[in-house]
């Protein structure tokens, strides 16, 4: 089975874990439309998706500057919208998925830690690593 991890947002983290090979096959940051197309093209395969669902975030960081508050609010709204898009698309396409609360994923790991943990040799972004951590080892 193929498990796909999605870190939603402007820069969509996308990772593919092969449960039979027990290895990551793909870890990168791609545009949301490309991520959706990749999943849609796999709708008849044995695939399952795990995406970080920002709608389940329950804490709000304290900001000192009103510009930071406005910026975070806009970004949070966008990521929540992306979570809804992923849920709607996966439901419509009949692809099994898990909407994972941010607190239930290991995020913001360093490139060095990620490399040591997963064995992935390629370059990664923070978003790609977050996506991979959703599916790594399952």
C-alpha positions as CSV (number, residue, x, y, z in Angstrom):
1,X,0.0,0.0,0.0
2,X,1.1,3.6,-0.6
3,X,0.6,6.2,2.1
4,X,0.7,9.8,1.1
5,X,1.4,12.6,3.7
6,X,0.2,16.1,2.9
7,X,1.3,19.2,4.8
8,X,-1.3,21.7,3.7
9,X,-0.6,25.3,2.9
10,X,0.8,27.6,0.3
11,X,3.8,25.4,0.0
12,X,2.3,21.9,0.1
13,X,4.5,19.3,1.6
14,X,4.1,15.9,-0.2
15,X,5.6,12.6,0.8
16,X,5.0,9.0,-0.3
17,X,5.7,6.0,2.0
18,X,5.6,2.5,0.5
19,X,4.5,0.1,3.2
20,X,5.8,-2.9,1.5
21,X,9.3,-1.6,0.8
22,X,9.2,0.3,4.2
23,X,10.8,3.4,2.6
24,X,10.0,6.9,1.5
25,X,9.7,7.1,-2.3
26,X,9.1,10.9,-2.6
27,X,9.6,13.9,-0.3
28,X,9.2,17.4,-1.7
29,X,7.3,20.6,-1.6
30,X,4.9,21.1,-4.6
31,X,2.0,23.4,-5.6
32,X,-1.4,22.3,-4.3
33,X,-2.7,21.7,-7.8
34,X,0.1,19.3,-8.6
35,X,-0.5,17.5,-5.3
36,X,-4.2,17.1,-6.1
37,X,-3.4,15.8,-9.6
38,X,-1.0,13.3,-8.2
39,X,-3.6,12.0,-5.7
40,X,-6.4,12.0,-8.3
41,X,-4.2,9.9,-10.7
42,X,-3.8,7.3,-8.0
43,X,-7.5,7.1,-7.1
44,X,-7.8,3.5,-8.4
45,X,-4.6,2.3,-6.7
46,X,-4.2,1.1,-3.1
47,X,-3.5,4.5,-1.6
48,X,-4.3,6.2,1.7
49,X,-3.8,9.9,2.5
50,X,-2.8,11.5,5.8
51,X,-3.1,15.3,5.8
52,X,-2.5,17.8,8.5
53,X,-5.8,19.3,9.3
54,X,-5.4,22.9,10.5
55,X,-9.1,23.1,11.4
56,X,-8.2,20.9,14.4
57,X,-5.6,23.3,15.8
58,X,-6.8,24.4,19.3
59,X,-4.1,26.8,20.4
60,X,-3.4,30.2,19.1
61,X,0.1,31.7,19.6
62,X,0.3,35.1,21.3
63,X,1.7,37.9,19.1
64,X,2.9,41.3,20.2
65,X,2.6,43.1,16.9
66,X,-0.8,43.6,15.2
67,X,0.8,42.9,11.8
68,X,1.8,39.5,13.0
69,X,-1.7,38.8,14.3
70,X,-3.3,39.8,10.9
71,X,-0.7,37.8,9.0
72,X,-1.2,34.7,11.1
73,X,-5.0,35.0,10.8
74,X,-4.8,35.2,7.0
75,X,-2.4,32.3,6.8
76,X,-4.5,30.2,9.2
77,X,-7.6,30.8,7.2
78,X,-5.9,29.8,4.0
79,X,-4.6,26.6,5.5
80,X,-8.0,25.8,7.0
81,X,-9.5,26.3,3.5
82,X,-6.9,23.9,2.1
83,X,-7.8,21.3,4.7
84,X,-11.5,21.5,3.5
85,X,-10.4,21.2,-0.1
86,X,-8.4,18.1,0.6
87,X,-11.3,16.5,2.6
88,X,-13.8,17.3,-0.1
89,X,-11.6,16.1,-2.9
90,X,-10.6,12.8,-1.2
91,X,-14.2,12.2,-0.2
92,X,-15.5,12.8,-3.8
93,X,-12.8,10.6,-5.2
94,X,-13.4,7.8,-2.7
95,X,-9.8,7.8,-1.5
96,X,-9.4,6.8,2.2
97,X,-7.9,9.5,4.3
98,X,-7.1,10.6,7.8
99,X,-7.3,14.3,8.8
100,X,-4.6,14.6,11.5
101,X,-4.6,17.3,14.1
102,X,-1.3,19.2,14.1
103,X,-0.7,18.2,17.7
104,X,-0.7,14.5,16.7
105,X,2.2,14.8,14.2
106,X,5.9,15.3,14.8
107,X,6.7,18.6,13.1
108,X,9.5,21.0,12.6
109,X,12.3,18.4,12.8
110,X,15.7,19.5,11.6
111,X,17.1,18.2,8.2
112,X,19.8,16.4,10.1
113,X,17.4,14.6,12.4
114,X,15.1,13.7,9.5
115,X,18.0,12.3,7.5
116,X,19.1,10.2,10.4
117,X,15.6,9.0,11.3
118,X,14.4,8.2,7.7
119,X,17.5,7.6,5.7
120,X,16.2,10.1,3.1
121,X,19.3,11.5,1.4
122,X,17.7,14.3,-0.7
123,X,17.1,17.9,0.2
124,X,13.9,18.7,2.0
125,X,11.9,21.7,3.1
126,X,10.2,22.0,6.5
127,X,6.9,21.4,4.8
128,X,8.1,18.2,3.0
129,X,9.6,16.9,6.3
130,X,6.3,17.5,8.1
131,X,4.4,15.6,5.3
132,X,6.8,12.7,5.6
133,X,6.4,12.5,9.3
134,X,2.7,12.0,8.9
135,X,3.3,8.7,7.1
136,X,6.9,7.5,7.9
137,X,7.0,4.1,9.6
138,X,3.2,3.3,9.3
